[in-house]
Amino acid sequence: MKLVWKLLRQHISIPQFVGFFFANLVGVVIILLGVQFYNDYKALDQEDSFMKADYLIVNKKIGALSGLTGSSNTFSKAEIEELEDEDFVERIGAFTPSSYSVKARFDVEGFVNFSTEMFFESVPDEFVDVKSDAWDYQEGSDEIPIILPKNYLDLYNFGYAQGKGLPKLSEGILGAMKLNIQIAGNGNSDSFDGRIVGFSSRLNTILVPEKFMRWANEQYADGNATKEPTRLIMEVNNPTDDRITSYLQDRDYETDEDKLDASKTTFILRVIVSIVMIVGVVISILSIYILMLSVFLLVQKNSSKLENLLLIGYSPAKVSFPYQALTVGLNVLVLILAVAVMLVVRNIYLAMFENFFPDLEVPGIIPALCVGVVLLIIVSIFNIIAVHGKVMSIWRRRE
């Protein structure tokens, strides 16, 4: 085995292996950073993550004479199906409004006491951006899970509470409180306990589970109440598609322009992140190719001497081992340094994130490490097989 190592040292090309090392290091760092940044960004705010799908809220324009002319601002089944058939639409959900009276009261001794009339809406559960085990309703239960818009909490804290000298409320405090909900309609009236299970950044409405809404509308809604939705939530595959704007304008539909612009921006960000990840993969593939080319040239330079080693009794496995150990060792070193570089860069961008999100709880680096280890295993297996195959070709040639 020492003879093989001596042969390896005699013909090794330091510049070639240094070039492979740094090229592979850059590629692996880009891949690991992309995976880690994706996980860290998701932790900032799950519902605001730019890796999420793009959603638009669509409604019909309400003109000055809409009420006088009797024109409806609801969406018919045919209109929904027509919109759903468009190529830019992934899926559509309808907002279901409450067709009954709703009153809510906070009644916490020594803290905040106020009551207000309000409304409920529901959307299909797959469009709800708050994940909670409590987001469910069983018929007969006296507790209603509720999701509030985040901007409602901001309006209270920085507007109402500040002007009235009331204490400010956090999401955690509100989640621990219970509301007294009075629902009345169709000759029925009942009291429920409302529990706030989350705050939505996507949906600017007071949400209840769709199962509760269906049951409540059957119990409390007037028979003449409108059954058709007035708003739709639409997932689009590419918010930069000009057909979306043209379609909405042609049919006098409207959506929040800020949301549409933000969706376009986040879509472009996702494309950029994807391109960067692809560049990292390409660099890694090219560096692996450089390594294999270097090893093959090394083996080729030593082919006659390796053939002699095979003739005097060395097995192909023993002859292959030093070359395989060299490639695997370089790959392991690349992974270790790539993880170290990733951690340094991660600490830099996390420090910037913490300026805006002081309570940020970031995930660990296990996903990125798993990706790195998987890459190491795949590349190492490929290298081992390729080197063994090259030596076997020399071994077969000796015959």
N, C-alpha and C positions, 0 to 999 in steps of 0.2 A: 504493500500500500504506500510505503514511503517513496518508492520509485515513481509511482503515478503522481504524487504530490510534487516531486521534484520536476517532473515533466510539465506539470501544470504551471509552476512558477516560472519556468524558463520562457514560455511563450505567451504569458498573459499580457494583455494590452490594457494598461492602466487607464488611458484616456477613454477607451471604449466602455469600460465598466463604470468609470466615473460619470460618463454621459448617460448611461443607462440609469445609474443610481439617482441622479438628480431629476432626470425626466420622469422616472417612475415616482419619485418623491412628490413632485409637483402634481402629477395626476392623482395619486392617492389622497394627498391633502385636499385637493378640490372636491373629490368624491366624499370624503369624510366630513368636510366642512359643510357641504351641501346637505347631507343627511342630518348633521347636528343642528344646523341653522334652521332647517325645516321643523325639527322637533321643538327647539327652543322658541321659535316664533309662534308655534301653535299654543305653547304654554302661556304666552302673553295674554291672549284672550281668545278662547276657542271659537267664539262666534264671530270674531273679527279677523280671524286668520286669513291671510291673503291666499292661502292654498285651498280655501273652501270654494264651493261652487258659487256662481253668480246668480243672484236673485233680484228680480224687479217686481215691484208692486204696481199693478196696472188698474186704472179705473177710467170711466168715461168722463169727458169734460162736462162740467156743469155750467151752462150759459146763463146769462142774465134773465132769459125768458123761459128757462126750463120748467119752472113751476107753473107758469101761466099757460104754456102750450101743452102741458101734460106729458112731455117727453120723458121716457124712463131712462134712468142711469144704471139700470141693472143689466147683467150679461145673460143673454138667452143661452140655452143649451147648444144651439147651432153656432152661435158666435164663439163659444168656448171651444167647440170641436174644430172650428175653422182655424182658430189660433193655435190649437194643439197640433194641427197638421203641418204647421210651418217648420222648415228645416232648422231654424235657429232655436227652436224650443225643445228642451229636454223633457220637461214635465210641467204640469200646471196644477195648482190647487186653488180652491175657492174659499174666500172668507165667508163664514156663516155668522151673521149678526144675531144678537139676542132680540127677540120680538116680545119683550116683557120688561117690566120696570125693575130696576136694580138699585138698591141703596146699600151703602157700606158705612160702617162705623168702626173707628179705632177707639177702643175704650180700655186704656192702660192706666191704672191708678198712679198718680204722681208723675206721669210722663206726658203723653200726647193724647188729647181727646178731641176728635173732630169727626164729622160725618159728611157724606156727600152722595149725590146721585151719580151713577156711573153706568157703564154699559159693558157687555161682554162680547167677544168675538172668538171664533175658533178657526183653525186651519188644520189640514191633515197633519198628523204627528210627524211625518218625515220632513216637513218644512220648519218645524220648531227648532230653533238653534240653541235651546237650553236643554241639556241632558240631565234628567233627574229621575231617580227611581220612584219619586212621589207623583210623577206626572201620569196619573191614571185616575179614573173615577169608576166606582162600582155603584150601580143603581141601588138607591136606598141609603147610601152613605150621607152623613150630614156635613162632611168636609169637602170643600171644593179647592183643588189645587189651582193657583193663579200665577201667571207670569206677567210681570209689568215691564213696560219699556224703560230702558235705562235713563232716557232723558226725563221721564217723570220724576225719578229720584233726584236728578240734578235740579229740576225746576223747584222741587220742594226745598232741598238743602240750600241752594244759592239764591232762591227767590222768596218763597213763602216763609220758610223757617227764619231766614235772616231778617226779614222785615218784621216778623212778629216776635222775635226774640225767643224762638223755640229751639230746642236742641236739634242738632243735625242727626240724621239717621244713616247708618251704614246698611249694606245689603244683608250682613249677618244679623243685625238687630231686627230689621224688618222680617227676615225669614223666621225669627223666633216669635214674632207677634202673630196674633190671630185677629181676623176681621170678623165682625158680625155682619153677615150678608142677609138682607131682606129682599126676597124675590116675590113679585106679585103680578098677576095677570090672569085673564080668562076666569075670573071669579075665585082664584086660588091665591093663597099667600103662605109662605113658609120662610123659616129662618135657617141659615146655614153658617158654618164656620169656614171662613176663607183662610187659606194658608198660602203665603207667597213662597214659591219654590224656586224662583229664579228671575233674572232680569234679561230682557232681550235687546240686542242692538239691531237686529234685523227687522223686527216687526214693531211698528209704532202703534200698538193697540193693547188692550187688556185681554189677555188670552186665558181661556179655560179649555180643558180637554174636549175634543170633538164628541166623545161619548156623552159627556155631561150636556153639551149644547143640544144634541139631538133629543135627549130625554127632556130637558127643560123646555125646549120649544114645543114639544108635544103636550107638556103639562100646562104651561102658562101662556103660550102664544095665542093671540086672537086668530080666529079662523081666516080672517081677511089679511093677515100679515103676509108681506112679500116673501116668497120662497126663493127667488133668484138672487144670486150674489151681486153685490155692487163693486166688489174688489176681487182681483185675482193676484195670486203670487205665482211668478213664472221663473223657472230655472232656465237660463240660456247657456248655450255652449260657447258662444263667443260674443261678449258685449260690444266688441268693436265693429261688429257686422252692421253695415249701413242699412241693411234691410229692416232691422228692428225699428229704427227711427222712422223710416219711410212707412212701414206698416202701421205704426201707432198714429202717425200724422194723418194718413189717408182715412183712418176710421175714427178720428177724433178721440182717440184714446190718449191718456197721458200717464206719465210716470215721473218719479222724482228725478230731476235732471242731475242733482248732486250724486244720487245713488248710481245713476247710469255712468256718470263721469268717473266715479270711484271704482265701479266695476271694470270700466275700460282700463284704468290705471293698474288695478290689481291683476287683471288678465295679462297686461304687458309685463308686470313683475314676475308672474308665474312663467311666462315664456322665457324671460331673461334667466331666471333660476334654472329652468330646464336646459337652456342652451349651455350655461356654465357647467352643469352636471355632465352634459354630453361631451363638452370639450375635455373635461377631466377624464372621462372614460376613454376618449380617443387618445389622449396623451398617454394614459396607462397602457393601452393596447400597443401603441407605437414603441413605448419603452420596453415592453415585454418582447416585442419583435427584435429590438436592438440587442437585448440580452441574449436571445436565442441565436441571433446571427453571430454575436461575439463568441458564444460557447461553441457553435458549430465550426467557426473558423479556428478556434483553439483546438478542437478535436481533430480537425482536418490537418493542421500543422503537425500534430503528434500522431497521425494515423499510422505511419509505419512503425513507430515505437510502441504504440498501443497494440498493433497487430503482433509484434514480437512478444509483448506481455501475455497476450492471449495464447500464443503458441507455446509458451513455457508453463502454462497451467493456470494463469489468472482467469477467473470467471468474468463474464461480461458485467455482472452486478458489481464486482469489486472494482473493475476498471471504470465503471460509470459513476461510482459513489462520490469521488472527489468533485467531479463536475456538478453533480446533483447537489452536493452539500454547499458548493459555492453559490449556486443560483438560489437555493432555499435560504441560505444565510443572508444573502443580499436582500431578499424579499422580506425576511423577518426584520432586518435592520431598517428597511424602508418603512415598514408598518410602525415600528416603535417611534421613529423620528416623526412620521406623519401624525401620529396621535399627539406627540409633544407639541408640534406646531399648531395642530388643531386646538389644543387646550389654551395655548398662548393667545391665539386669535379670538377664541371664544371668550376668554376673560376680558378682552378689550371691548368686544361688542356688548357683552353682558353689563359691563360698567356703564355703557351708554344707555342701555335699556333701563337700568335701575334708576336713572335720573327721572324717567317718565313713569316707571312702574315700581315704586318703592317696596311694595308687598309682593313682588314677583317671586314665584316659586318655580324654579327651572327644573326640568327633568334631568336625569343622569345621562351619561354618555354611552350607556349599554347598547342602544341601537347602532350608533356609529361604530363602536368596537366590534359588534357582530358583523356589520357590513365589511369592516376591514379584515376580520379573521376569515370570513367567507372568501373574500378576494384572495387573501394569502393562500388559502387551501387550494382554490381552483387554479391559481397561477402556478403554485408549487407542483401540483399533480401534473399539470400540462408540461412544465419544465422537466420533471423526472421522466415522464413517458418519452418526451422528445429526445432527451439525452440518451436514454437507454436504447431507443430505436436507432440512433446514430451509431452507437457503439456496436449494436447487434449487426448493423450493415457491414461494419469492419470485420466483425467476427465471422460472418457468413462469407466474406470475400477471401478470407484466409484459406478457405477450402478450394 
